[in-house]
Amino acid sequence: MKTIKRMMDHMIWADGRILDALEESKTTNKDLTKLARHIAIAERVWLSRLQGKGSAQYSLWEEAEDLTAIRAMFEENAEQYREYIGGLEESALDETIDYANQSGVPFRTSVRDILSQVLLHGQYHRGQINRALRLESAEPVQVDYITYARL
């Protein structure tokens, strides 16, 4: 549990850092805000599934209104994930969750694997955002785990 909690803290830190970088860049690239929103919504989708709720109401690839709305989603996600993980026992990590993906296809996955997916998925897309910022001559932000661990 300690590793998952630590990685969740990293994810929350990295979500905030990537939004800061997008704000500082003053980018007008809608694909980047769409990607940031996608990270936030995917976090919500998985949390919903972990809580035994459906996720069909969430659209993973919509345009983002603005970074302020995305930041609010990230903050709400952080609070809810911390609450969820705070109440989770080590033994619950190997329990399986039945859920349907966004296309309605049923799956069964362990809590451990779902949390691993959440933790790794955002890192992949934050890397895409950083690369695009660099191509726009903006400054990418360091979001590696080791950077977080050195704080």
C-alpha positions as CSV (number, residue, x, y, z in Angstrom):
1,M,0.0,0.0,0.0
2,K,2.9,2.4,0.8
3,T,4.1,2.3,-2.8
4,I,0.6,2.8,-4.3
5,K,0.0,5.8,-1.9
6,R,3.4,7.3,-2.8
7,M,2.7,6.9,-6.5
8,M,-0.8,8.4,-6.1
9,D,0.9,11.4,-4.4
10,H,3.2,11.6,-7.4
11,M,0.3,11.5,-9.8
12,I,-1.5,14.3,-8.0
13,W,1.7,16.4,-8.0
14,A,2.4,15.7,-11.7
15,D,-1.2,16.6,-12.7
16,G,-0.7,20.0,-11.1
17,R,2.7,20.6,-12.6
18,I,1.5,19.8,-16.1
19,L,-1.4,22.3,-15.7
20,D,1.1,24.9,-14.5
21,A,3.2,24.3,-17.6
22,L,0.2,24.7,-19.9
23,E,-0.8,27.9,-18.2
24,E,2.7,29.4,-18.3
25,S,3.1,28.4,-22.0
26,K,0.0,30.4,-22.9
27,T,-0.6,27.8,-25.6
28,T,-3.6,28.0,-27.8
29,N,-3.2,24.4,-28.9
30,K,-6.6,22.9,-28.1
31,D,-5.3,19.4,-28.5
32,L,-3.1,20.0,-25.4
33,T,-6.0,21.1,-23.2
34,K,-8.1,18.3,-24.6
35,L,-5.3,15.9,-23.6
36,A,-5.1,17.4,-20.1
37,R,-8.9,17.0,-19.7
38,H,-8.7,13.4,-20.9
39,I,-6.3,12.6,-18.1
40,A,-8.6,14.1,-15.5
41,I,-11.7,12.3,-16.9
42,A,-9.9,9.0,-17.2
43,E,-9.0,9.3,-13.5
44,R,-12.7,9.9,-12.7
45,V,-13.8,7.0,-14.9
46,W,-11.5,4.5,-13.0
47,L,-12.5,5.9,-9.6
48,S,-16.2,5.5,-10.5
49,R,-15.5,1.9,-11.4
50,L,-13.6,1.3,-8.2
51,Q,-16.5,2.7,-6.3
52,G,-18.9,0.3,-8.0
53,K,-20.5,3.0,-10.1
54,G,-21.0,3.2,-13.8
55,S,-18.8,5.4,-16.0
56,A,-20.9,5.7,-19.2
57,Q,-21.8,9.4,-18.4
58,Y,-18.1,10.4,-19.0
59,S,-16.8,11.3,-22.4
60,L,-13.1,10.8,-22.5
61,W,-12.3,12.9,-25.6
62,E,-14.2,16.2,-25.4
63,E,-12.8,19.7,-25.9
64,A,-11.8,21.3,-22.6
65,E,-13.5,24.5,-21.5
66,D,-10.4,25.9,-19.9
67,L,-7.6,25.0,-17.6
68,T,-9.4,26.2,-14.5
69,A,-12.1,23.6,-15.0
70,I,-9.5,20.9,-15.6
71,R,-7.7,22.0,-12.4
72,A,-10.9,21.7,-10.5
73,M,-11.4,18.2,-11.8
74,F,-7.8,17.2,-10.8
75,E,-8.3,18.6,-7.3
76,E,-11.6,16.7,-6.9
77,N,-10.0,13.6,-8.2
78,A,-7.1,14.0,-5.7
79,E,-9.4,14.3,-2.8
80,Q,-11.5,11.3,-3.8
81,Y,-8.6,9.1,-4.6
82,R,-6.9,9.9,-1.2
83,E,-10.2,9.1,0.5
84,Y,-10.5,5.8,-1.4
85,I,-7.0,4.7,-0.9
86,G,-7.0,5.8,2.8
87,G,-9.8,3.4,3.4
88,L,-8.3,0.5,1.4
89,E,-6.7,-2.5,3.1
90,E,-3.7,-4.3,1.5
91,S,-5.8,-7.4,1.1
92,A,-8.4,-5.5,-1.0
93,L,-5.8,-4.8,-3.7
94,D,-6.3,-8.3,-5.1
95,E,-10.1,-8.2,-5.1
96,T,-11.6,-7.9,-8.6
97,I,-14.0,-5.3,-9.9
98,D,-16.6,-6.0,-12.5
99,Y,-17.2,-3.0,-14.8
100,A,-18.0,-2.1,-18.4
101,N,-15.7,0.0,-20.5
102,Q,-16.9,3.2,-22.3
103,S,-18.2,1.0,-25.1
104,G,-20.2,-1.2,-22.8
105,V,-17.8,-4.2,-23.0
106,P,-17.7,-6.0,-19.6
107,F,-14.4,-6.6,-17.8
108,R,-13.1,-7.9,-14.5
109,T,-9.9,-6.4,-13.2
110,S,-8.1,-6.4,-9.8
111,V,-8.1,-3.2,-7.8
112,R,-4.2,-3.3,-7.9
113,D,-4.2,-3.4,-11.7
114,I,-6.8,-0.6,-12.0
115,L,-4.8,1.6,-9.7
116,S,-1.7,0.8,-11.6
117,Q,-3.5,1.8,-14.8
118,V,-4.6,5.1,-13.3
119,L,-1.0,5.9,-12.1
120,L,0.6,5.0,-15.4
121,H,-2.0,6.4,-17.9
122,G,-1.6,10.0,-16.9
123,Q,2.2,9.8,-17.0
124,Y,2.0,8.7,-20.7
125,H,-0.2,11.6,-21.6
126,R,1.8,14.2,-19.6
127,G,4.8,13.1,-21.7
128,Q,2.8,13.8,-24.8
129,I,1.9,17.3,-23.5
130,N,5.5,18.0,-22.6
131,R,6.7,17.0,-26.1
132,A,4.2,19.2,-27.7
133,L,5.2,22.1,-25.5
134,R,8.8,21.7,-26.6
135,L,7.7,21.6,-30.2
136,E,5.9,24.9,-29.6
137,S,9.1,26.3,-28.1
138,A,7.6,26.4,-24.7
139,E,9.2,25.0,-21.6
140,P,8.3,21.4,-20.7
141,V,8.0,20.6,-17.0
142,Q,9.7,17.8,-15.1
143,V,7.1,15.3,-14.0
144,D,9.3,12.2,-13.5
145,Y,8.7,10.2,-10.3
146,I,12.3,10.7,-9.2
147,T,11.9,14.5,-9.4
148,Y,9.0,14.1,-7.0
149,A,10.9,11.7,-4.8
150,R,13.7,14.2,-4.4
151,L,11.5,16.9,-2.9
